[in-house]
Structures are given as C-alpha cells and as structure tokens.
Amino acid sequence: MSMHPQMKAIILNSRQSSRPIGTDPWIQCTRQAANEAASRGYTLLNSVGMNSWEIGLSLSLELRLPIRLIVPLDKSREPEEIKKYYIEQFDLSRSNIEWLFLESKSRGDHRQLFPQERDRIIINEADIIYPVSIRPGGNLEELINKASGTGKKIVTRFQVPYADKHHPCNSGPNLKQLDPTIDTKLPGFLIHWTRGVTGPWPGERYIDYYRAITGSNHHYPRNALETLLRILREQRLRASSRHQRAGIEAVSFSSLPPTAAAGLMKWRARYSEMTFEPYGLAFDGNFAGTIGIRKVFYGSSEMCRYLDNNDKPYYQNIGTIGNWMPEKEYRHIGDIDLTCLPRDRMAFIVRKKEEIASVKSLFNGPVLNLEK
C-alpha cells in the first residue's frame, strides 16, 4: 500500500553532457533518488526533451513508478499522435502515465519545449523536490530557492556538485602511428567510415539508448567501435539524411586510401562530432557499382538546377566554408543489406590491433587495424 498516494516528487538535473555514461555521479544519484521515490510510493513528475529529463524517466520506468509526464504540444501534430510517438520511443504502453501537454515555443519540432515555463510548472506541482546536479546560478537553482520558501520538501541528500563533464568523443587516429601497409591491402576499395553518435543510433528507440547509457561503466556505449559492431549485428548499413540535401537518405563512402582518409578525421566544433573516425567498412571498388554505389560529383548550387532527377542524389555542393572534394565521396541511396554481399569483397577497419577480436567475433573476413 502506498504511504503517500497523493504526494508528487520531482528529480532535478541541470543540462548535462550530451554523451554521458552510467558511472557519472548525476546518473547514479538520480537512480538513488528514484529508488527512494518508489519506496515511498510517490508519483514522479517528469518531462522530455533533454537527457537530464529522459534518463530520469527511463530509470523511473524501470521502477514502475506512476508518472505525470509533461510533453511539448506541437501544433502541427494531434495530441494522440504525439502520445503515440512517446509511447513507442519510451515503451510506455504498460506504464501508469498521466499526460500533460505544454505548448511548444518552437513550431514544428516535437522535442523542443519552452524550458523555463516547463520547469516552473513542474516545480510548482511537486510536493517533494530532489535536486541532484544543479548548475550554480542557473534557472533551476533559482526556482528551487523560491520553492524552498513555499513549504515544499527539498531533499538534498542525493545532491552532487554540478560538473558539466564531457567524455572523450573524438577518436581521431594518431597520424604518426599509421600502418602504411593497410593501403596495399585495400587497393581500389571504397570505405564507409563511421563515427560515434550523440543520442540513439538510426532506428533505435530512446528507451533502448538510455538503458545502454545507464548500464554503461567505462565508455560511452554509442562510440565509433560500438557503432561498427552494430552494423555487423544488424547486417545493415543504415542510410542517413544528415548533411544531405532535400532529405535524401544515403550511405557515404570515400575512395581515399585509409592513410589519406585519416588526415581528414577531424573534430567539427559546429556539430560537436568528428567528421568520421578510424572505424569503417570497405567494399571492393570493382564490385561496389553492382549494388548501386555511385561517384559523387561536385559543383555550384546553380549546377544542381540542371541535373536529371536520377543524378541529383549524387550531387554535392563544392562548399563555401569547407571544400568537400578531398573526401572523394561515393554514395548509395538507401540502406545496404550486408547479408546479400559476398564476404570476399568486404573488409572491416578498426583503429587498434586489440580491437580486431571484437569484430572477428561477428565477421569471418579481413579485419585490419589502421594504426601499428
């Protein structure tokens, strides 16, 4: 029997690193606060839109807590459609959820909330507040201070100092340690270089992503090597529309030899990610064309207007800020099913020799290390 069936609690975290791991103190203490809320029979107030909210939501779902969930109302979508999205993404179908829709300040983006309004509403509703990782001088700290004078119970025993900790997410190669023999082992191959992702993999539900995060110990579970292993487990190269024109979904390849491509593996501060990392899947160039991989052609934006519709997916603007031509890109439109491809026309690349075994456990073909 619930001890406090009417009591509503909230676990608060300021904005956190975009690539957290389960041993981060704020995640561990969020779990402890959720455990106490469950043991006391509280209803938990929660929201979506940032990992600092959604990790708390995923931990609360593990404990089967009753949840009052504040979600953004997107005027371009019906509330039932929005509910369906979150039910699927967070596996809410068997959960005790009460929904509260808050109008979004940003039109058309169902994951953007008006944070200050959301925070004010959710703190006003709470009877018990668990501050965990709160940025000094931030909006949440101000709201908590105001709430402390209104009779709300502020539980601070799970609070940790705020630390906007960023785990290494750029796995660029050591250019002084490149193995020059790798180029001779992959003559004329086209290589799809992958990278770690911020957030779920393409096609992955948020609840599965957050379960991986909260269960991780020593490394971010969506790094470049894990992404390569996922390709092998799925036997599928997933196309992406990121950085593609007109929403075209494509898989990109480079015809550069591995040691030359390594020089282009750089941190992109604009996107908080690497261009790509030293983990890839290589196809024999003579075979690639038979499965629809075509060379990209570069030109001005004016040029694109005159292209045939069949050619437009393979057009790439030459660039005004950066020059993309050195990548020597090829593209495949749509996903690639690896189960249909001969293993003797493929190879995998990892950064270090000690990483070969993890790929070999899933692939019995050539696996090469980029560094000595």
N, C-alpha and C positions, 0 to 999 in steps of 0.2 A: 504494500500500500504506500502511495506517495506521501511523504511527510509534509510537503508544501505544494500541493497541486496547483495553486494559483500563482506561485512565485515564478517570475521570469528573470533569467540570468543572461548576461552577455559577456563574451570573452573578447577583449580588445587588443589589437595589434596595429601599430602604425605600418606604413608601407615598408615592405621587406625586399630582400634581394630577389631578382627575377629567376634565379636558379638556386633555390635552397636545397638542403639535404636534411635528412631526418634527425641528425645529431645536433642541428642548430638549437641553441638553448630556447629560442622562442617557440619552436615547434614542440620540443619536449615539455615545456611548461604549459603550452596550450593544451596538450594532451592531459596533463595533470589536472588542469582546471576543468576540462570536460569530464574527467572521471569523477571529480567532486560534485559537479552539477548533476551527473547521472545518479550518484549515490544519494543525493538529497531530493531527487525527484523533480528537479526544476525543468521548466520549459526553456529551451535555449533560443535566444534571438540571434539571427544570423543574416548574412547577405551574400552577394556575389559581385564579381567584377574585378577583384584583386586576389592574389594568392593568400594574402593575410586574412581574408574572409573565407576563402574557399577551402583552405587547409583546415580551418576550424570546423567548417561544415562537414568535410569528409570524416574528420575524427568523431564528430557528433553522430554521424550516421552509423559509424562502427558500433557506437554505444546504444543505438536505437533510442536516442533522446527525442522527445517531442520537440518540434522546431517551428518557430514562427519565422518565415523566410521573406525578407524584403528583396524584391527583384525590380529591375527597371522596366517601366512601361514604354514600349516603343510604339509610337502612333501608327507606324506602317504595318504593325502586326497585331492580330487579335490576341487578347489575354490567354485564350486556350492554346493558341499556337506557341506563345512564349512558355507557358507551363509545360507543354509537350517537350519543348527543347530542353528545359532544365531537368525534367523527369528522366529523359534519355541520357543526358550528359552526367547526371549525378546518381542515377539508379534510385530515383525517389518513389517508384511505384508502390513499394511496400512500406513506405515510411509515413509517420504521423506528422504531416506537414500542413501548416496553415499559411496561406499565401497573402502577402500584402504587396500591391503594385505601387511603385513610385514613378511618377512621370520623369522621363529622362530629359536632361538638358540638351543632349546631343541627338538630333534626329537621325534615325536610320541605323543606329548602332545599338543592338540589344545588350551589349556588355558594358555600356557606359552609363554610369549613374552620376547624379549630382551629389558628390561626396558629402559636402557639408550638410545638406538637407537630410541625406540618408543617416549620417552619423547623429545628427540632432534628434531625429525621430526615434531611432533605435535606442539611444541612451535614455531618452525621456520615458520610453516604455519599460525599461529594465527596473527590476527591484534590487538585483544584485549585480555588481559590476566587478569583473575580474580583469584588471589591467595587467598585461603581460609584458609586451615590449612597446613602450610608448616613447615617441620621439620628443625630447625636451623642446618646449616652445611651440609645439605643433598644435593643430586643431583639436586632436583627441585629448591632449593634456588639458587644454583649456576647458573642454566640455566635461571632463572628469572632475576637475576642480569645482566647476559650477554645480555638478551633480552631488558632490560631497556635502554641500550645504542644504540639500533638499530632503535629507532623511534616507537617501539610498545607501545601501550597504556596499562599501568599497572593500573588496578582499584583495590584499596586496601580497599575500604570501607566495604567489606564483610569479611575481614580477621579477624581471631581469633587466639589467641595463640595456638600453637601446643600442644596437650595433648594426649598422647597415652593411652587413658582411657580404661581400661578393666572392663566391668561389671561382677559382680559375675556370674560365670557359673558352679560352683560346688555346688550342693545341696546335700551334704552328710548329713546323719542323725546325730542327737545328740544321741550318744550311751548311754548317761545317762538317756535319756528320752524315751527309747523304751518301748512299751507296751507288756509285756510278754504274755498277753492273745491272741495275734494275732496268735501265733504258734498253739495254741489249736484249733483255728477257721479254720485253713487250714492244717489239718493233711494229709500228703502224697501228697500235691499239688505240681505241677511244676510251677515255676514262670518265666515269661519273664519280666525282669527288663529293663526299658528303660532309656534314658538319653537325655539331651538337645543336639542339633546338631549345628555344625558350618556350616552355609550355608543352602541350601534348604533341605527339607525332601526328602527321596527317592521318585522319581516320580514327584516332584514338579518343576515347571518352575522357572527360576531365576527371571523373572519379577514379579511373584506372591510372591516370597520370599522378594524381595526388596520393593514391595508395603506394605507388612506386616511390614518390618523394618521402613520405612519412616512414617508409620501411627501409630507406637507404641509410648507410652508415658512413662510408668513406669517400664516396664520389657521387657527383650528380648523375642520376640514372638515365638521363637523356643526352649524354655526351656523344661525341662522334663515333667512338668504337661501339657503343651500345646501339646507335642508330644503324651502323653497318650490320651488326648482328641481327637487328630486327628485320632488315631486308632479307637476310638469309632465312630467318624463321618463317617469314611470310611468303618467301619465294616470290617477291613482288617489288619492283621499283615503282614507287608511287610518284605520279606526276604532281607538280605544284604550279600554282598561278602566281606565286610570289615573284615580283620583279619582272613579270611577263606583261606584255601589252594586251589590252582588251580581254583580260581574264582567261587567256589561253593557258591550259594546263599542259605542262611539258616536263620531260626529264632531260637535263642538260648534260652534255659530255664535252670533253676537251681533247683535241688531238695532240696537245703538247706532250712530249716525253715527261715522265714523272719528275725528274730532277729540274726540268724547266718550269713545270707547273708549281713546284714547291716555292719558287720565288714570288708567286702571286698569292700565296696563302698569307693574308694579312688581316689584321683587326680592322673592322669597319665601325668606327665610333658612332656613325649616323644610325646604324641598325643594332648596335651593341652585339655584334656577332662577327665571326670570321667570314671572309669571302668563301672559303671552304677549308677543309682540314685534311691531314695526310692519311685519309681512310677512303678507299674507293673500290669500285667495281669496274674492271676493264673488259672490253669486248674487242675481239679481232676486227680491225677496220674493214677487212675484206668481207666479213660476214655481216657487219652492222647494217649495211644498206638493205639487206634482205628482210630486216624486221622494221624498216621504216625510219631508220636514223638518217637524218639529212644534215648537210652542212648549212650553218647559218651564214647569211650574207649581210654585210654591214653597209649602212648608208644614212643619209639625212632623213629627217621626218618627211620632207617633201617627196622623197623617193617612194615611201610606203604607199602613197596615194595611187601609184600607177601599177602596183603589183597585182597579179592574179590572186584570187581568194585562196587558192591552194598554196601559194607561196608566202602569203602574209604571216603565217605562224612561224616562219623561219627567218623573218626579218628582225634585225637588231639595230636600234639607233646607235650610231657611232659614238655618241656621248658628248656632252658638253662639259661635264665636271670631270669625268674619267673616261679614258679610252678603253673600250671593251675588246678591241680587236686582238690584243695579245693572247686572249684566252683561247682563240681558235675553236670556237664553240660549234658543236653539233647538237641537234635536238631530236627527241622522239615525242610526238604528240600523244598524250595519254599514258597510262600505266604500261609497264612491261612485265609480262608473266614469265618468270625465270624457269618455270617448270617445263616450258616448251623449248628451251635453248640448250644446245649441246655444251657439255662441261669443258670439252677440249677447246672451245672458243672463248672461254672466260677465265679471268683470274681476279683475285682479291688482293688489295694492298692495305697494309697496316703500317703504323709509324715505327713500332719497335719489334724486334725479333721475338721478345717474350709474349707478344700479343697474338702471334700466329696460331698458337694452340687453340684459343677460343674460337677462331674462325674455322680451323681444321675440324673441330668437333661438329660443324654443321655443313662443311663443304669439302669434298674429297679431291678437288682440283688444286691448281697452283695458288699459293698464298705467299706474297712477297713482302719484305719489310723495306720501307723507304730509307730508314737510317741504318747505319752499320751496327 
